[in-house]
Amino acid sequence: MAMSTVTLSVHVDEIEKLFREHNRALIAFLQCRLSSLSDAQEVAQEAYLRVLTMDNREDIDSLRSYLFKVAGNLAIDRLRKRKVRSDFAAAQASDEPMGEATPVHHAMAVQQVAGIRHALRELPAKTSQAFVMHVIEGRDFGAVAQTMNLSERMVRYHVSNALAHCRARVDEKEMP
């Protein structure tokens, strides 16, 4: 147990040094991408936390590069969420009438989601997990690979298999 505490202490020291030496540059990098100082600070904090809690530290050649990669991916995720919220707000504010088809569209969407959930349950756990993390949660392949301890190539393989399987199930239901 003492060995893991020493290892954690060394890792914390590395993160502290990384923070002292590169935090200004990281915040500037993120602020350029996000156009918001507060968002940049939040994303930087999350990036440091992810680096601090990561497994397989010894596999990383450059902790600084890894930190910036993680922060860049988190910034992309934040921008995607921002766009989804913006698009939703624009759709809500549009003058176009929703029409009487809204309940029908809602029912069809609920039915499709149920079909996809059923199709995902038919898949191996890793394939389903990779699909959910990439397609539903919007994570990039690198983030999914890191979380699942797989190569990006394997994540792409799992996601493409899941997509093909779900598409086949949806097509089956749409057949007359």
Number of C-alpha atoms within 10 A of each C-alpha: 5 7 8 9 10 11 11 14 12 12 16 15 12 14 19 15 12 15 18 10 12 14 17 11 12 22 22 16 17 25 19 12 15 19 11 13 14 12 17 24 17 14 25 26 16 15 23 20 13 14 20 17 13 11 12 9 12 7 8 10 9 8 16 17 11 14 23 19 15 21 25 20 18 22 23 18 17 16 14 14 14 13 12 12 12 12 12 12 11 11 12 11 9 10 8 8 7 11 7 8 9 11 11 10 11 11 12 12 12 12 12 15 13 12 16 19 13 13 19 21 12 14 16 11 12 16 22 20 19 27 25 17 20 19 14 9 12 16 20 17 21 19 19 22 20 15 13 15 13 15 14 17 12 16 27 19 15 21 23 15 16 25 19 12 17 20 13 13 17 16 10 10 10 8 6 4
